[in-house]
Amino acid sequence: MLRLVYFPSPGRAEAIRIALSLSGTDWEDLSIDGARFQAMKEAGELPWGMVPILQTPEGTIAESSAILRYAGRLAGMIPEDPYQCAKADEFIDGMEPLSKALDSTFGISDLDERIRLRKEVFGPSGKGSRNLLLLQSKVAESETGWAAGTDDMSIADLKLFTGLFGLFSGNYDGIEASIVPEYPGLMEYHGKMANDSRILAHYAHVGVDDIRWTFLPGAFEGR
Ligand SMILES: N[C@@H](CCC(=O)N[C@@H](CS)C(=O)NCC(=O)O)C(=O)O
């Protein structure tokens, strides 16, 4: 039995959750709060002092990308072709700057200041906007429409779909959902993913008031 440990939010665990679900493996989604995180950290249960982690019968795996690659292998979402596999890995590693764009805004307790900084990140020349443009151009370059140009959906798509659109759920003060429709290529990609039968089935239980509304078909239309 595998156990994924993370906070309840989608964050860095969501792509892994989809891969584990699609794999058909028996797994548990353990959501922890700050106190449990601290306790696990002090008990030495987090190899690098952070979550997500995946507890397996052989030991614990940390680092979201490593866990995604492991879960993706179980789900058959790692291309067998070495070049395509490397391109999927490249895409995942290349997305790190988007994940980090908001880092300087966490831990700012003044709400107005936090909102101001986040609006700057997604403002005209902010790091976030630059990354959205870059990701849009990567998807446009793909001949298959899948993020890393693979023949079928891969772990790179799980990472892009959840890591990008999850930022606009309202969970992060100051980041408005209305930003997404400014990127037509990303909107089109969202439609491809959200309407895929595997993704539809995974989010079948999710409603529009759920934090995961960003992964539903048409989520950003008319925003
Ligand atoms: N490179 C790591 C980063 C993990 C990370 O930043 N985890 C955050 C939650 S999203 C965390 O554990 N924060 C608690 C802390 O640092 O005290 C990965 O991708 O797994």
PDBQT file of the ligand as one rigid body, heavy atoms in Angstrom, charges set to zero:
ROOT
HETATM    1  N1  LIG A 301      11.287  20.686  -4.116  1.00  0.00    +0.000 N 
HETATM    2  C1  LIG A 301      10.256  20.231  -3.239  1.00  0.00    +0.000 C 
HETATM    3  C2  LIG A 301       9.561  21.420  -2.606  1.00  0.00    +0.000 C 
HETATM    4  C3  LIG A 301       8.502  20.972  -1.631  1.00  0.00    +0.000 C 
HETATM    5  C4  LIG A 301       7.855  22.121  -0.915  1.00  0.00    +0.000 C 
HETATM    6  O1  LIG A 301       8.156  23.307  -1.132  1.00  0.00    +0.000 OA
HETATM    7  N2  LIG A 301       6.945  21.738  -0.012  1.00  0.00    +0.000 N 
HETATM    8  C5  LIG A 301       6.260  22.701   0.800  1.00  0.00    +0.000 C 
HETATM    9  C6  LIG A 301       4.761  22.568   0.612  1.00  0.00    +0.000 C 
HETATM   10  S1  LIG A 301       4.297  22.930  -1.064  1.00  0.00    +0.000 SA
HETATM   11  C7  LIG A 301       6.558  22.408   2.269  1.00  0.00    +0.000 C 
HETATM   12  O2  LIG A 301       6.804  21.284   2.656  1.00  0.00    +0.000 OA
HETATM   13  N3  LIG A 301       6.489  23.474   3.075  1.00  0.00    +0.000 N 
HETATM   14  C8  LIG A 301       6.620  23.385   4.496  1.00  0.00    +0.000 C 
HETATM   15  C9  LIG A 301       7.923  23.956   4.992  1.00  0.00    +0.000 C 
HETATM   16  O3  LIG A 301       8.827  24.191   4.196  1.00  0.00    +0.000 OA
HETATM   17  O4  LIG A 301       8.012  24.149   6.208  1.00  0.00    +0.000 OA
HETATM   18  C10 LIG A 301       9.255  19.354  -4.019  1.00  0.00    +0.000 C 
HETATM   19  O5  LIG A 301       9.001  19.659  -5.197  1.00  0.00    +0.000 OA
HETATM   20  O6  LIG A 301       8.710  18.396  -3.436  1.00  0.00    +0.000 OA
ENDROOT
TORSDOF 0
